[in-house]
């Protein structure tokens, strides 16, 4: 599955990496398999979220989440 990156995604990724962050891409079968090996996990599963948490009642809908913050700190 591929996603289209917008300018803010590229900017935030660059800022994260330039401040010592590391991006690890790997296949995760369940949240329990992550364990405690990472300090922070960003969940970007999108349509795969239901499989990841094994929730058959989770159904994808179209929409966006809007944050009314004047500034976002990462």
mmCIF file of the N, C-alpha and C atoms, coordinates in Angstrom:
data_MODEL
# 
_entry.id   MODEL 
# 
loop_
_atom_site.group_PDB 
_atom_site.id 
_atom_site.type_symbol 
_atom_site.label_atom_id 
_atom_site.label_alt_id 
_atom_site.label_comp_id 
_atom_site.label_asym_id 
_atom_site.label_entity_id 
_atom_site.label_seq_id 
_atom_site.pdbx_PDB_ins_code 
_atom_site.Cartn_x 
_atom_site.Cartn_y 
_atom_site.Cartn_z 
_atom_site.occupancy 
_atom_site.B_iso_or_equiv 
_atom_site.pdbx_formal_charge 
_atom_site.auth_seq_id 
_atom_site.auth_comp_id 
_atom_site.auth_asym_id 
_atom_site.auth_atom_id 
_atom_site.pdbx_PDB_model_num 
ATOM 1   N N  . UNK A 1 1  ? 0.840   -1.154 0.000  1.00 0.00 ? 1  UNK A N  1 
ATOM 2   C CA . UNK A 1 1  ? 0.000   0.000  0.000  1.00 0.00 ? 1  UNK A CA 1 
ATOM 3   C C  . UNK A 1 1  ? 0.900   1.237  0.000  1.00 0.00 ? 1  UNK A C  1 
ATOM 4   N N  . UNK A 1 2  ? 0.603   2.187  -0.818 1.00 0.00 ? 2  UNK A N  1 
ATOM 5   C CA . UNK A 1 2  ? 1.385   3.414  -0.878 1.00 0.00 ? 2  UNK A CA 1 
ATOM 6   C C  . UNK A 1 2  ? 0.491   4.592  -0.543 1.00 0.00 ? 2  UNK A C  1 
ATOM 7   N N  . UNK A 1 3  ? 1.085   5.612  -0.017 1.00 0.00 ? 3  UNK A N  1 
ATOM 8   C CA . UNK A 1 3  ? 0.320   6.822  0.273  1.00 0.00 ? 3  UNK A CA 1 
ATOM 9   C C  . UNK A 1 3  ? 0.986   8.006  -0.411 1.00 0.00 ? 3  UNK A C  1 
ATOM 10  N N  . UNK A 1 4  ? 0.199   9.012  -0.671 1.00 0.00 ? 4  UNK A N  1 
ATOM 11  C CA . UNK A 1 4  ? 0.745   10.236 -1.250 1.00 0.00 ? 4  UNK A CA 1 
ATOM 12  C C  . UNK A 1 4  ? 1.192   11.141 -0.111 1.00 0.00 ? 4  UNK A C  1 
ATOM 13  N N  . UNK A 1 5  ? 2.390   11.614 -0.206 1.00 0.00 ? 5  UNK A N  1 
ATOM 14  C CA . UNK A 1 5  ? 2.892   12.525 0.820  1.00 0.00 ? 5  UNK A CA 1 
ATOM 15  C C  . UNK A 1 5  ? 2.590   13.953 0.416  1.00 0.00 ? 5  UNK A C  1 
ATOM 16  N N  . UNK A 1 6  ? 2.150   14.727 1.382  1.00 0.00 ? 6  UNK A N  1 
ATOM 17  C CA . UNK A 1 6  ? 1.974   16.144 1.103  1.00 0.00 ? 6  UNK A CA 1 
ATOM 18  C C  . UNK A 1 6  ? 3.161   16.908 1.687  1.00 0.00 ? 6  UNK A C  1 
ATOM 19  N N  . UNK A 1 7  ? 3.189   18.200 1.478  1.00 0.00 ? 7  UNK A N  1 
ATOM 20  C CA . UNK A 1 7  ? 4.344   19.005 1.903  1.00 0.00 ? 7  UNK A CA 1 
ATOM 21  C C  . UNK A 1 7  ? 4.574   18.938 3.403  1.00 0.00 ? 7  UNK A C  1 
ATOM 22  N N  . UNK A 1 8  ? 3.499   18.909 4.189  1.00 0.00 ? 8  UNK A N  1 
ATOM 23  C CA . UNK A 1 8  ? 3.692   18.874 5.638  1.00 0.00 ? 8  UNK A CA 1 
ATOM 24  C C  . UNK A 1 8  ? 4.282   17.533 6.076  1.00 0.00 ? 8  UNK A C  1 
ATOM 25  N N  . UNK A 1 9  ? 3.913   16.428 5.413  1.00 0.00 ? 9  UNK A N  1 
ATOM 26  C CA . UNK A 1 9  ? 4.502   15.128 5.743  1.00 0.00 ? 9  UNK A CA 1 
ATOM 27  C C  . UNK A 1 9  ? 6.002   15.134 5.500  1.00 0.00 ? 9  UNK A C  1 
ATOM 28  N N  . UNK A 1 10 ? 6.408   15.677 4.368  1.00 0.00 ? 10 UNK A N  1 
ATOM 29  C CA . UNK A 1 10 ? 7.830   15.745 4.027  1.00 0.00 ? 10 UNK A CA 1 
ATOM 30  C C  . UNK A 1 10 ? 8.563   16.625 5.028  1.00 0.00 ? 10 UNK A C  1 
ATOM 31  N N  . UNK A 1 11 ? 7.994   17.775 5.366  1.00 0.00 ? 11 UNK A N  1 
ATOM 32  C CA . UNK A 1 11 ? 8.618   18.696 6.320  1.00 0.00 ? 11 UNK A CA 1 
ATOM 33  C C  . UNK A 1 11 ? 8.765   18.044 7.690  1.00 0.00 ? 11 UNK A C  1 
ATOM 34  N N  . UNK A 1 12 ? 7.688   17.428 8.181  1.00 0.00 ? 12 UNK A N  1 
ATOM 35  C CA . UNK A 1 12 ? 7.736   16.823 9.510  1.00 0.00 ? 12 UNK A CA 1 
ATOM 36  C C  . UNK A 1 12 ? 8.694   15.639 9.552  1.00 0.00 ? 12 UNK A C  1 
ATOM 37  N N  . UNK A 1 13 ? 8.734   14.847 8.487  1.00 0.00 ? 13 UNK A N  1 
ATOM 38  C CA . UNK A 1 13 ? 9.682   13.728 8.430  1.00 0.00 ? 13 UNK A CA 1 
ATOM 39  C C  . UNK A 1 13 ? 11.117  14.236 8.446  1.00 0.00 ? 13 UNK A C  1 
ATOM 40  N N  . UNK A 1 14 ? 11.403  15.271 7.660  1.00 0.00 ? 14 UNK A N  1 
ATOM 41  C CA . UNK A 1 14 ? 12.744  15.850 7.626  1.00 0.00 ? 14 UNK A CA 1 
ATOM 42  C C  . UNK A 1 14 ? 13.124  16.392 9.001  1.00 0.00 ? 14 UNK A C  1 
ATOM 43  N N  . UNK A 1 15 ? 12.210  17.097 9.635  1.00 0.00 ? 15 UNK A N  1 
ATOM 44  C CA . UNK A 1 15 ? 12.493  17.678 10.954 1.00 0.00 ? 15 UNK A CA 1 
ATOM 45  C C  . UNK A 1 15 ? 12.739  16.572 11.986 1.00 0.00 ? 15 UNK A C  1 
ATOM 46  N N  . UNK A 1 16 ? 11.927  15.542 11.943 1.00 0.00 ? 16 UNK A N  1 
ATOM 47  C CA . UNK A 1 16 ? 12.084  14.410 12.852 1.00 0.00 ? 16 UNK A CA 1 
ATOM 48  C C  . UNK A 1 16 ? 13.450  13.752 12.670 1.00 0.00 ? 16 UNK A C  1 
ATOM 49  N N  . UNK A 1 17 ? 13.814  13.471 11.420 1.00 0.00 ? 17 UNK A N  1 
ATOM 50  C CA . UNK A 1 17 ? 15.087  12.811 11.133 1.00 0.00 ? 17 UNK A CA 1 
ATOM 51  C C  . UNK A 1 17 ? 16.281  13.697 11.464 1.00 0.00 ? 17 UNK A C  1 
ATOM 52  N N  . UNK A 1 18 ? 16.175  14.993 11.191 1.00 0.00 ? 18 UNK A N  1 
ATOM 53  C CA . UNK A 1 18 ? 17.302  15.893 11.459 1.00 0.00 ? 18 UNK A CA 1 
ATOM 54  C C  . UNK A 1 18 ? 17.510  16.128 12.953 1.00 0.00 ? 18 UNK A C  1 
ATOM 55  N N  . UNK A 1 19 ? 16.540  15.766 13.767 1.00 0.00 ? 19 UNK A N  1 
ATOM 56  C CA . UNK A 1 19 ? 16.680  15.875 15.220 1.00 0.00 ? 19 UNK A CA 1 
ATOM 57  C C  . UNK A 1 19 ? 17.011  14.532 15.865 1.00 0.00 ? 19 UNK A C  1 
ATOM 58  N N  . UNK A 1 20 ? 17.496  13.584 15.062 1.00 0.00 ? 20 UNK A N  1 
ATOM 59  C CA . UNK A 1 20 ? 17.955  12.310 15.599 1.00 0.00 ? 20 UNK A CA 1 
ATOM 60  C C  . UNK A 1 20 ? 16.932  11.194 15.572 1.00 0.00 ? 20 UNK A C  1 
ATOM 61  N N  . UNK A 1 21 ? 15.759  11.442 15.024 1.00 0.00 ? 21 UNK A N  1 
ATOM 62  C CA . UNK A 1 21 ? 14.737  10.400 14.940 1.00 0.00 ? 21 UNK A CA 1 
ATOM 63  C C  . UNK A 1 21 ? 15.113  9.333  13.931 1.00 0.00 ? 21 UNK A C  1 
ATOM 64  N N  . UNK A 1 22 ? 14.551  8.175  14.090 1.00 0.00 ? 22 UNK A N  1 
ATOM 65  C CA . UNK A 1 22 ? 14.790  7.056  13.189 1.00 0.00 ? 22 UNK A CA 1 
ATOM 66  C C  . UNK A 1 22 ? 13.436  6.506  12.757 1.00 0.00 ? 22 UNK A C  1 
ATOM 67  N N  . UNK A 1 23 ? 13.286  6.271  11.464 1.00 0.00 ? 23 UNK A N  1 
ATOM 68  C CA . UNK A 1 23 ? 12.059  5.679  10.943 1.00 0.00 ? 23 UNK A CA 1 
ATOM 69  C C  . UNK A 1 23 ? 12.335  4.221  10.618 1.00 0.00 ? 23 UNK A C  1 
ATOM 70  N N  . UNK A 1 24 ? 11.561  3.336  11.222 1.00 0.00 ? 24 UNK A N  1 
ATOM 71  C CA . UNK A 1 24 ? 11.701  1.904  11.000 1.00 0.00 ? 24 UNK A CA 1 
ATOM 72  C C  . UNK A 1 24 ? 10.420  1.419  10.335 1.00 0.00 ? 24 UNK A C  1 
ATOM 73  N N  . UNK A 1 25 ? 10.560  0.844  9.148  1.00 0.00 ? 25 UNK A N  1 
ATOM 74  C CA . UNK A 1 25 ? 9.403   0.271  8.457  1.00 0.00 ? 25 UNK A CA 1 
ATOM 75  C C  . UNK A 1 25 ? 9.488   -1.236 8.586  1.00 0.00 ? 25 UNK A C  1 
ATOM 76  N N  . UNK A 1 26 ? 8.448   -1.828 9.142  1.00 0.00 ? 26 UNK A N  1 
ATOM 77  C CA . UNK A 1 26 ? 8.440   -3.273 9.282  1.00 0.00 ? 26 UNK A CA 1 
ATOM 78  C C  . UNK A 1 26 ? 7.008   -3.773 9.347  1.00 0.00 ? 26 UNK A C  1 
ATOM 79  N N  . UNK A 1 27 ? 6.833   -5.043 9.057  1.00 0.00 ? 27 UNK A N  1 
ATOM 80  C CA . UNK A 1 27 ? 5.511   -5.650 9.120  1.00 0.00 ? 27 UNK A CA 1 
ATOM 81  C C  . UNK A 1 27 ? 5.215   -6.014 10.571 1.00 0.00 ? 27 UNK A C  1 
ATOM 82  N N  . UNK A 1 28 ? 4.078   -5.560 11.052 1.00 0.00 ? 28 UNK A N  1 
ATOM 83  C CA . UNK A 1 28 ? 3.657   -5.820 12.425 1.00 0.00 ? 28 UNK A CA 1 
ATOM 84  C C  . UNK A 1 28 ? 2.398   -6.680 12.377 1.00 0.00 ? 28 UNK A C  1 
ATOM 85  N N  . UNK A 1 29 ? 2.417   -7.823 13.020 1.00 0.00 ? 29 UNK A N  1 
ATOM 86  C CA . UNK A 1 29 ? 1.247   -8.709 13.041 1.00 0.00 ? 29 UNK A CA 1 
ATOM 87  C C  . UNK A 1 29 ? 0.259   -8.316 14.133 1.00 0.00 ? 29 UNK A C  1 
ATOM 88  N N  . UNK A 1 30 ? 0.763   -7.769 15.240 1.00 0.00 ? 30 UNK A N  1 
ATOM 89  C CA . UNK A 1 30 ? -0.102  -7.322 16.334 1.00 0.00 ? 30 UNK A CA 1 
ATOM 90  C C  . UNK A 1 30 ? 0.649   -6.271 17.138 1.00 0.00 ? 30 UNK A C  1 
ATOM 91  N N  . UNK A 1 31 ? -0.090  -5.483 17.905 1.00 0.00 ? 31 UNK A N  1 
ATOM 92  C CA . UNK A 1 31 ? 0.559   -4.461 18.732 1.00 0.00 ? 31 UNK A CA 1 
ATOM 93  C C  . UNK A 1 31 ? 1.436   -5.103 19.800 1.00 0.00 ? 31 UNK A C  1 
ATOM 94  N N  . UNK A 1 32 ? 1.063   -6.295 20.258 1.00 0.00 ? 32 UNK A N  1 
ATOM 95  C CA . UNK A 1 32 ? 1.865   -6.995 21.266 1.00 0.00 ? 32 UNK A CA 1 
ATOM 96  C C  . UNK A 1 32 ? 3.251   -7.370 20.752 1.00 0.00 ? 32 UNK A C  1 
ATOM 97  N N  . UNK A 1 33 ? 3.390   -7.555 19.439 1.00 0.00 ? 33 UNK A N  1 
ATOM 98  C CA . UNK A 1 33 ? 4.683   -7.957 18.880 1.00 0.00 ? 33 UNK A CA 1 
ATOM 99  C C  . UNK A 1 33 ? 5.716   -6.830 18.918 1.00 0.00 ? 33 UNK A C  1 
ATOM 100 N N  . UNK A 1 34 ? 5.264   -5.608 19.150 1.00 0.00 ? 34 UNK A N  1 
ATOM 101 C CA . UNK A 1 34 ? 6.200   -4.481 19.216 1.00 0.00 ? 34 UNK A CA 1 
ATOM 102 C C  . UNK A 1 34 ? 7.004   -4.536 20.498 1.00 0.00 ? 34 UNK A C  1 
ATOM 103 N N  . UNK A 1 35 ? 6.368   -4.957 21.586 1.00 0.00 ? 35 UNK A N  1 
ATOM 104 C CA . UNK A 1 35 ? 7.058   -5.066 22.861 1.00 0.00 ? 35 UNK A CA 1 
ATOM 105 C C  . UNK A 1 35 ? 7.489   -3.716 23.392 1.00 0.00 ? 35 UNK A C  1 
ATOM 106 N N  . UNK A 1 36 ? 8.659   -3.676 24.000 1.00 0.00 ? 36 UNK A N  1 
ATOM 107 C CA . UNK A 1 36 ? 9.169   -2.438 24.600 1.00 0.00 ? 36 UNK A CA 1 
ATOM 108 C C  . UNK A 1 36 ? 10.446  -1.971 23.916 1.00 0.00 ? 36 UNK A C  1 
ATOM 109 N N  . UNK A 1 37 ? 10.667  -2.413 22.679 1.00 0.00 ? 37 UNK A N  1 
ATOM 110 C CA . UNK A 1 37 ? 11.920  -2.074 22.009 1.00 0.00 ? 37 UNK A CA 1 
ATOM 111 C C  . UNK A 1 37 ? 11.972  -0.643 21.494 1.00 0.00 ? 37 UNK A C  1 
ATOM 112 N N  . UNK A 1 38 ? 10.824  0.065  21.483 1.00 0.00 ? 38 UNK A N  1 
ATOM 113 C CA . UNK A 1 38 ? 10.797  1.441  20.987 1.00 0.00 ? 38 UNK A CA 1 
ATOM 114 C C  . UNK A 1 38 ? 10.250  2.377  22.059 1.00 0.00 ? 38 UNK A C  1 
ATOM 115 N N  . UNK A 1 39 ? 10.777  3.601  22.090 1.00 0.00 ? 39 UNK A N  1 
ATOM 116 C CA . UNK A 1 39 ? 10.277  4.617  23.013 1.00 0.00 ? 39 UNK A CA 1 
ATOM 117 C C  . UNK A 1 39 ? 8.965   5.210  22.533 1.00 0.00 ? 39 UNK A C  1 
ATOM 118 N N  . UNK A 1 40 ? 8.794   5.276  21.223 1.00 0.00 ? 40 UNK A N  1 
ATOM 119 C CA . UNK A 1 40 ? 7.611   5.903  20.640 1.00 0.00 ? 40 UNK A CA 1 
ATOM 120 C C  . UNK A 1 40 ? 7.234   5.163  19.364 1.00 0.00 ? 40 UNK A C  1 
ATOM 121 N N  . UNK A 1 41 ? 5.948   4.915  19.183 1.00 0.00 ? 41 UNK A N  1 
ATOM 122 C CA . UNK A 1 41 ? 5.458   4.272  17.971 1.00 0.00 ? 41 UNK A CA 1 
ATOM 123 C C  . UNK A 1 41 ? 4.361   5.149  17.388 1.00 0.00 ? 41 UNK A C  1 
ATOM 124 N N  . UNK A 1 42 ? 4.484   5.484  16.112 1.00 0.00 ? 42 UNK A N  1 
ATOM 125 C CA . UNK A 1 42 ? 3.458   6.257  15.416 1.00 0.00 ? 42 UNK A CA 1 
ATOM 126 C C  . UNK A 1 42 ? 2.669   5.285  14.557 1.00 0.00 ? 42 UNK A C  1 
ATOM 127 N N  . UNK A 1 43 ? 1.387   5.188  14.833 1.00 0.00 ? 43 UNK A N  1 
ATOM 128 C CA . UNK A 1 43 ? 0.521   4.250  14.125 1.00 0.00 ? 43 UNK A CA 1 
ATOM 129 C C  . UNK A 1 43 ? -0.025  4.918  12.873 1.00 0.00 ? 43 UNK A C  1 
ATOM 130 N N  . UNK A 1 44 ? 0.421   4.453  11.714 1.00 0.00 ? 44 UNK A N  1 
ATOM 131 C CA . UNK A 1 44 ? -0.039  4.985  10.420 1.00 0.00 ? 44 UNK A CA 1 
ATOM 132 C C  . UNK A 1 44 ? -0.684  3.877  9.602  1.00 0.00 ? 44 UNK A C  1 
ATOM 133 N N  . UNK A 1 45 ? -1.425  2.999  10.253 1.00 0.00 ? 45 UNK A N  1 
ATOM 134 C CA . UNK A 1 45 ? -1.957  1.833  9.566  1.00 0.00 ? 45 UNK A CA 1 
ATOM 135 C C  . UNK A 1 45 ? -3.116  2.149  8.640  1.00 0.00 ? 45 UNK A C  1 
ATOM 136 N N  . UNK A 1 46 ? -3.833  3.215  8.887  1.00 0.00 ? 46 UNK A N  1 
ATOM 137 C CA . UNK A 1 46 ? -4.950  3.571  8.010  1.00 0.00 ? 46 UNK A CA 1 
ATOM 138 C C  . UNK A 1 46 ? -5.961  2.452  7.911  1.00 0.00 ? 46 UNK A C  1 
ATOM 139 N N  . UNK A 1 47 ? -6.193  1.961  6.692  1.00 0.00 ? 47 UNK A N  1 
ATOM 140 C CA . UNK A 1 47 ? -7.190  0.916  6.471  1.00 0.00 ? 47 UNK A CA 1 
ATOM 141 C C  . UNK A 1 47 ? -6.805  -0.420 7.092  1.00 0.00 ? 47 UNK A C  1 
ATOM 142 N N  . UNK A 1 48 ? -5.548  -0.605 7.436  1.00 0.00 ? 48 UNK A N  1 
ATOM 143 C CA . UNK A 1 48 ? -5.112  -1.855 8.049  1.00 0.00 ? 48 UNK A CA 1 
ATOM 144 C C  . UNK A 1 48 ? -5.278  -1.890 9.558  1.00 0.00 ? 48 UNK A C  1 
ATOM 145 N N  . UNK A 1 49 ? -5.823  -0.856 10.154 1.00 0.00 ? 49 UNK A N  1 
ATOM 146 C CA . UNK A 1 49 ? -5.942  -0.780 11.611 1.00 0.00 ? 49 UNK A CA 1 
ATOM 147 C C  . UNK A 1 49 ? -6.782  -1.910 12.187 1.00 0.00 ? 49 UNK A C  1 
ATOM 148 N N  . UNK A 1 50 ? -7.865  -2.266 11.522 1.00 0.00 ? 50 UNK A N  1 
ATOM 149 C CA . UNK A 1 50 ? -8.728  -3.338 12.016 1.00 0.00 ? 50 UNK A CA 1 
ATOM 150 C C  . UNK A 1 50 ? -8.009  -4.667 12.120 1.00 0.00 ? 50 UNK A C  1 
ATOM 151 N N  . UNK A 1 51 ? -7.179  -4.979 11.123 1.00 0.00 ? 51 UNK A N  1 
ATOM 152 C CA . UNK A 1 51 ? -6.406  -6.225 11.163 1.00 0.00 ? 51 UNK A CA 1 
ATOM 153 C C  . UNK A 1 51 ? -5.380  -6.198 12.287 1.00 0.00 ? 51 UNK A C  1 
ATOM 154 N N  . UNK A 1 52 ? -4.743  -5.051 12.458 1.00 0.00 ? 52 UNK A N  1 
ATOM 155 C CA . UNK A 1 52 ? -3.684  -4.938 13.457 1.00 0.00 ? 52 UNK A CA 1 
ATOM 156 C C  . UNK A 1 52 ? -4.215  -5.174 14.863 1.00 0.00 ? 52 UNK A C  1 
ATOM 157 N N  . UNK A 1 53 ? -5.375  -4.632 15.172 1.00 0.00 ? 53 UNK A N  1 
ATOM 158 C CA . UNK A 1 53 ? -5.923  -4.775 16.521 1.00 0.00 ? 53 UNK A CA 1 
ATOM 159 C C  . UNK A 1 53 ? -6.952  -5.898 16.607 1.00 0.00 ? 53 UNK A C  1 
ATOM 160 N N  . UNK A 1 54 ? -7.122  -6.629 15.492 1.00 0.00 ? 54 UNK A N  1 
ATOM 161 C CA . UNK A 1 54 ? -8.049  -7.768 15.427 1.00 0.00 ? 54 UNK A CA 1 
ATOM 162 C C  . UNK A 1 54 ? -9.450  -7.377 15.892 1.00 0.00 ? 54 UNK A C  1 
ATOM 163 N N  . UNK A 1 55 ? -9.964  -6.283 15.328 1.00 0.00 ? 55 UNK A N  1 
ATOM 164 C CA . UNK A 1 55 ? -11.297 -5.782 15.658 1.00 0.00 ? 55 UNK A CA 1 
ATOM 165 C C  . UNK A 1 55 ? -12.173 -5.848 14.413 1.00 0.00 ? 55 UNK A C  1 
ATOM 166 N N  . UNK A 1 56 ? -13.066 -6.826 14.367 1.00 0.00 ? 56 UNK A N  1 
ATOM 167 C CA . UNK A 1 56 ? -13.937 -6.996 13.207 1.00 0.00 ? 56 UNK A CA 1 
ATOM 168 C C  . UNK A 1 56 ? -15.008 -5.912 13.114 1.00 0.00 ? 56 UNK A C  1 
ATOM 169 N N  . UNK A 1 57 ? -15.232 -5.168 14.191 1.00 0.00 ? 57 UNK A N  1 
ATOM 170 C CA . UNK A 1 57 ? -16.239 -4.105 14.198 1.00 0.00 ? 57 UNK A CA 1 
ATOM 171 C C  . UNK A 1 57 ? -15.694 -2.771 13.702 1.00 0.00 ? 57 UNK A C  1 
ATOM 172 N N  . UNK A 1 58 ? -14.416 -2.723 13.401 1.00 0.00 ? 58 UNK A N  1 
ATOM 173 C CA . UNK A 1 58 ? -13.801 -1.494 12.907 1.00 0.00 ? 58 UNK A CA 1 
ATOM 174 C C  . UNK A 1 58 ? -13.959 -1.440 11.395 1.00 0.00 ? 58 UNK A C  1 
ATOM 175 N N  . UNK A 1 59 ? -14.663 -0.424 10.906 1.00 0.00 ? 59 UNK A N  1 
ATOM 176 C CA . UNK A 1 59 ? -14.933 -0.285 9.478  1.00 0.00 ? 59 UNK A CA 1 
ATOM 177 C C  . UNK A 1 59 ? -14.374 1.038  8.976  1.00 0.00 ? 59 UNK A C  1 
ATOM 178 N N  . UNK A 1 60 ? -13.716 1.022  7.828  1.00 0.00 ? 60 UNK A N  1 
ATOM 179 C CA . UNK A 1 60 ? -13.149 2.263  7.292  1.00 0.00 ? 60 UNK A CA 1 
ATOM 180 C C  . UNK A 1 60 ? -14.245 3.217  6.820  1.00 0.00 ? 60 UNK A C  1 
ATOM 181 N N  . UNK A 1 61 ? -14.022 4.488  7.078  1.00 0.00 ? 61 UNK A N  1 
ATOM 182 C CA . UNK A 1 61 ? -14.897 5.538  6.561  1.00 0.00 ? 61 UNK A CA 1 
ATOM 183 C C  . UNK A 1 61 ? -14.017 6.616  5.968  1.00 0.00 ? 61 UNK A C  1 
ATOM 184 N N  . UNK A 1 62 ? -14.592 7.415  5.129  1.00 0.00 ? 62 UNK A N  1 
ATOM 185 C CA . UNK A 1 62 ? -13.819 8.494  4.534  1.00 0.00 ? 62 UNK A CA 1 
ATOM 186 C C  . UNK A 1 62 ? -13.914 9.714  5.439  1.00 0.00 ? 62 UNK A C  1 
ATOM 187 N N  . UNK A 1 63 ? -12.785 10.338 5.679  1.00 0.00 ? 63 UNK A N  1 
ATOM 188 C CA . UNK A 1 63 ? -12.800 11.524 6.519  1.00 0.00 ? 63 UNK A CA 1 
ATOM 189 C C  . UNK A 1 63 ? -11.404 11.962 6.891  1.00 0.00 ? 63 UNK A C  1 
ATOM 190 N N  . UNK A 1 64 ? -11.344 13.025 7.621  1.00 0.00 ? 64 UNK A N  1 
ATOM 191 C CA . UNK A 1 64 ? -10.080 13.564 8.091  1.00 0.00 ? 64 UNK A CA 1 
ATOM 192 C C  . UNK A 1 64 ? -10.254 14.024 9.526  1.00 0.00 ? 64 UNK A C  1 
ATOM 193 N N  . UNK A 1 65 ? -9.142  14.134 10.218 1.00 0.00 ? 65 UNK A N  1 
ATOM 194 C CA . UNK A 1 65 ? -9.147  14.669 11.569 1.00 0.00 ? 65 UNK A CA 1 
ATOM 195 C C  . UNK A 1 65 ? -8.525  16.045 11.504 1.00 0.00 ? 65 UNK A C  1 
ATOM 196 N N  . UNK A 1 66 ? -9.220  17.026 12.033 1.00 0.00 ? 66 UNK A N  1 
ATOM 197 C CA . UNK A 1 66 ? -8.713  18.392 12.017 1.00 0.00 ? 66 UNK A CA 1 
ATOM 198 C C  . UNK A 1 66 ? -8.276  18.774 13.420 1.00 0.00 ? 66 UNK A C  1 
ATOM 199 N N  . UNK A 1 67 ? -7.083  19.305 13.525 1.00 0.00 ? 67 UNK A N  1 
ATOM 200 C CA . UNK A 1 67 ? -6.567  19.801 14.798 1.00 0.00 ? 67 UNK A CA 1 
ATOM 201 C C  . UNK A 1 67 ? -6.519  21.316 14.728 1.00 0.00 ? 67 UNK A C  1 
ATOM 202 N N  . UNK A 1 68 ? -7.147  21.965 15.663 1.00 0.00 ? 68 UNK A N  1 
ATOM 203 C CA . UNK A 1 68 ? -7.165  23.425 15.686 1.00 0.00 ? 68 UNK A CA 1 
ATOM 204 C C  . UNK A 1 68 ? -6.058  23.979 16.580 1.00 0.00 ? 68 UNK A C  1 
ATOM 205 N N  . UNK A 1 69 ? -4.853  23.486 16.370 1.00 0.00 ? 69 UNK A N  1 
ATOM 206 C CA . UNK A 1 69 ? -3.718  23.973 17.138 1.00 0.00 ? 69 UNK A CA 1 
ATOM 207 C C  . UNK A 1 69 ? -2.992  25.033 16.326 1.00 0.00 ? 69 UNK A C  1 
ATOM 208 N N  . UNK A 1 70 ? -2.545  26.087 16.991 1.00 0.00 ? 70 UNK A N  1 
ATOM 209 C CA . UNK A 1 70 ? -1.780  27.103 16.269 1.00 0.00 ? 70 UNK A CA 1 
ATOM 210 C C  . UNK A 1 70 ? -0.365  26.610 15.981 1.00 0.00 ? 70 UNK A C  1 
ATOM 211 N N  . UNK A 1 71 ? 0.156   25.740 16.849 1.00 0.00 ? 71 UNK A N  1 
ATOM 212 C CA . UNK A 1 71 ? 1.483   25.173 16.637 1.00 0.00 ? 71 UNK A CA 1 
ATOM 213 C C  . UNK A 1 71 ? 1.472   23.723 17.085 1.00 0.00 ? 71 UNK A C  1 
ATOM 214 N N  . UNK A 1 72 ? 2.229   22.895 16.403 1.00 0.00 ? 72 UNK A N  1 
ATOM 215 C CA . UNK A 1 72 ? 2.354   21.493 16.769 1.00 0.00 ? 72 UNK A CA 1 
ATOM 216 C C  . UNK A 1 72 ? 3.821   21.223 17.065 1.00 0.00 ? 72 UNK A C  1 
ATOM 217 N N  . UNK A 1 73 ? 4.095   20.629 18.204 1.00 0.00 ? 73 UNK A N  1 
ATOM 218 C CA . UNK A 1 73 ? 5.468   20.315 18.593 1.00 0.00 ? 73 UNK A CA 1 
ATOM 219 C C  . UNK A 1 73 ? 5.676   18.814 18.516 1.00 0.00 ? 73 UNK A C  1 
ATOM 220 N N  . UNK A 1 74 ? 6.769   18.430 17.889 1.00 0.00 ? 74 UNK A N  1 
ATOM 221 C CA . UNK A 1 74 ? 7.087   17.007 17.782 1.00 0.00 ? 74 UNK A CA 1 
ATOM 222 C C  . UNK A 1 74 ? 8.332   16.730 18.580 1.00 0.00 ? 74 UNK A C  1 
# 
